């Protein structure tokens, strides 16, 4: 059995663990349900770029620390009441992160437990595979917040679940209920 090795990290928002050819990236802000802020998105982008350039890594697992995958944007970021031009760098950072997940050569497995809401759901959907625990919940709640922020959900979701289901944006779906309904069809 191969021993897990912690890789040196530049920050505390993303933990990196490599076991053999598998690299696990863990968003590490469990007290706020791994909510996205600038520091987390910057670190995760840097880690994905490094992993993508490592031919010794064959697969990447993306997960959240604690009981949740990612609750989306950190509410403190939303409460800053930024003007539209001030949001542009934040949205570019999120777009870069989503593209990095899609474009690295290794397959990315999104390991979802608990909440995957808003931008967090879009991080999960960007993975090549999504493995959802029985307690996982996915939600696209941008409409409920009255914001146009997206992070790729309007692209990924219809392609994964069909346009009809994707059109019910603003609802939170339990993975077990979605899977059970799909089996009955």
Legacy VTK file of the C-alpha trace (Angstrom):
# vtk DataFile Version 3.0
C-alpha trace
ASCII
DATASET POLYDATA
POINTS 185 float
0.000 0.000 0.000
1.370 3.388 -0.957
1.810 5.978 1.733
0.031 9.312 1.295
2.345 12.278 1.104
1.365 15.864 1.905
2.750 18.253 -0.649
4.046 21.664 0.420
1.358 24.303 0.070
1.518 28.061 -0.216
-1.676 28.715 1.679
-4.176 27.098 3.968
-7.219 27.322 1.703
-6.334 24.297 -0.426
-4.807 21.083 0.879
-2.906 18.837 -1.518
-2.421 15.131 -0.932
-0.812 12.776 -3.403
-1.095 9.012 -3.115
0.645 7.296 -5.964
-0.655 8.882 -9.161
-3.796 10.302 -7.551
-3.799 13.906 -6.356
-6.550 15.087 -4.014
-7.231 18.815 -3.797
-9.316 19.774 -0.780
-10.940 23.179 -0.435
-10.199 23.907 3.207
-12.664 26.450 4.603
-15.055 24.118 6.429
-16.280 26.768 8.903
-17.907 28.616 5.972
-18.861 25.467 4.015
-15.787 25.976 1.769
-17.276 29.175 0.380
-15.370 30.756 -2.484
-13.330 33.874 -1.812
-10.474 35.396 -3.807
-7.793 33.578 -1.788
-9.379 30.147 -2.241
-9.971 30.632 -5.967
-6.403 31.911 -6.472
-4.853 28.992 -4.566
-7.025 26.380 -6.238
-6.172 27.761 -9.698
-2.457 27.641 -8.859
-2.725 24.071 -7.541
-4.629 22.919 -10.629
-2.039 24.530 -12.886
0.781 22.749 -11.027
-1.041 19.415 -11.066
-1.885 19.806 -14.755
1.811 20.140 -15.542
2.828 17.048 -13.562
2.921 13.957 -15.813
3.247 11.754 -12.724
-0.309 12.575 -11.689
-2.937 10.576 -13.576
-6.168 11.661 -11.839
-7.344 14.569 -9.674
-10.002 14.429 -6.977
-11.593 17.738 -6.008
-13.407 17.820 -2.679
-14.366 20.051 0.207
-13.163 19.760 3.786
-15.747 18.953 6.426
-19.337 18.147 5.604
-19.770 20.216 2.412
-18.271 20.473 -1.047
-18.656 24.236 -1.594
-21.435 26.672 -0.701
-20.623 29.031 -3.567
-19.543 32.633 -3.090
-18.512 33.737 0.361
-21.323 35.989 1.561
-18.797 38.514 2.868
-17.656 38.929 -0.744
-21.238 39.508 -1.860
-21.844 41.944 0.997
-19.052 44.242 -0.221
-21.555 45.766 -2.669
-19.014 45.983 -5.447
-19.913 47.892 -8.590
-20.114 45.956 -11.843
-16.578 46.916 -12.970
-15.209 45.841 -9.568
-16.748 42.380 -9.996
-14.904 41.790 -13.261
-11.593 40.586 -11.721
-13.493 38.250 -9.372
-15.501 36.775 -12.249
-12.361 36.403 -14.364
-10.758 34.513 -11.490
-13.761 32.164 -11.249
-13.775 31.697 -15.033
-10.052 30.868 -14.974
-10.668 28.312 -12.227
-13.533 26.636 -14.126
-11.462 26.543 -17.333
-8.506 25.104 -15.448
-10.679 22.215 -14.196
-11.873 21.575 -17.764
-8.511 21.926 -19.479
-5.942 20.100 -17.374
-4.956 16.829 -19.055
-5.895 14.638 -16.090
-9.515 13.669 -15.458
-11.013 15.565 -12.518
-13.410 13.740 -10.213
-15.641 16.064 -8.202
-16.313 14.264 -4.916
-19.446 15.948 -3.573
-20.759 15.621 -0.050
-23.245 18.049 1.457
-23.812 21.380 -0.249
-22.679 22.232 -3.762
-24.477 25.523 -4.282
-24.067 28.303 -6.874
-20.422 28.604 -7.861
-19.725 25.473 -5.803
-22.167 23.478 -7.916
-20.472 24.841 -11.016
-17.051 23.759 -9.742
-18.457 20.270 -9.280
-20.140 20.265 -12.708
-16.884 21.332 -14.368
-15.271 18.040 -13.357
-15.073 15.151 -15.807
-16.951 12.969 -13.317
-19.196 13.898 -10.396
-19.493 11.422 -7.547
-22.275 12.551 -5.220
-22.831 11.190 -1.711
-26.335 10.384 -0.505
-26.406 13.665 1.461
-25.322 15.920 -1.404
-27.427 18.856 -2.528
-26.913 20.811 -5.737
-28.353 24.238 -6.374
-28.196 27.052 -8.902
-29.482 29.899 -6.751
-28.286 32.951 -8.667
-31.864 33.884 -9.558
-32.865 33.747 -5.888
-30.053 36.166 -5.029
-30.891 38.502 -7.888
-27.426 38.223 -9.404
-26.198 37.278 -12.839
-23.056 35.536 -11.633
-22.814 32.086 -13.086
-19.479 30.298 -13.305
-20.475 27.930 -16.092
-23.726 26.480 -14.778
-25.775 27.735 -17.706
-23.377 25.826 -19.977
-22.787 22.622 -17.974
-26.162 21.942 -16.387
-28.331 21.614 -19.552
-25.723 19.336 -21.093
-25.734 17.070 -18.042
-29.419 16.916 -17.061
-31.272 18.271 -20.085
-32.838 21.646 -20.694
-36.115 20.969 -18.854
-34.456 20.070 -15.553
-31.842 22.792 -15.937
-34.607 25.360 -16.438
-35.729 24.929 -12.847
-32.840 27.155 -11.753
-33.224 28.481 -8.242
-34.127 25.084 -6.801
-31.899 22.881 -4.682
-31.823 19.229 -5.651
-30.997 16.272 -3.444
-28.743 13.812 -5.292
-30.600 10.717 -3.997
-34.005 12.037 -5.117
-32.653 12.981 -8.555
-31.057 9.548 -8.993
-34.196 7.716 -7.841
-36.400 9.684 -10.252
-33.969 9.046 -13.105
-34.069 5.285 -12.428
-37.874 5.279 -12.577
-37.979 6.919 -16.021
LINES 1 186
185 0 1 2 3 4 5 6 7 8 9 10 11 12 13 14 15 16 17 18 19 20 21 22 23 24 25 26 27 28 29 30 31 32 33 34 35 36 37 38 39 40 41 42 43 44 45 46 47 48 49 50 51 52 53 54 55 56 57 58 59 60 61 62 63 64 65 66 67 68 69 70 71 72 73 74 75 76 77 78 79 80 81 82 83 84 85 86 87 88 89 90 91 92 93 94 95 96 97 98 99 100 101 102 103 104 105 106 107 108 109 110 111 112 113 114 115 116 117 118 119 120 121 122 123 124 125 126 127 128 129 130 131 132 133 134 135 136 137 138 139 140 141 142 143 144 145 146 147 148 149 150 151 152 153 154 155 156 157 158 159 160 161 162 163 164 165 166 167 168 169 170 171 172 173 174 175 176 177 178 179 180 181 182 183 184
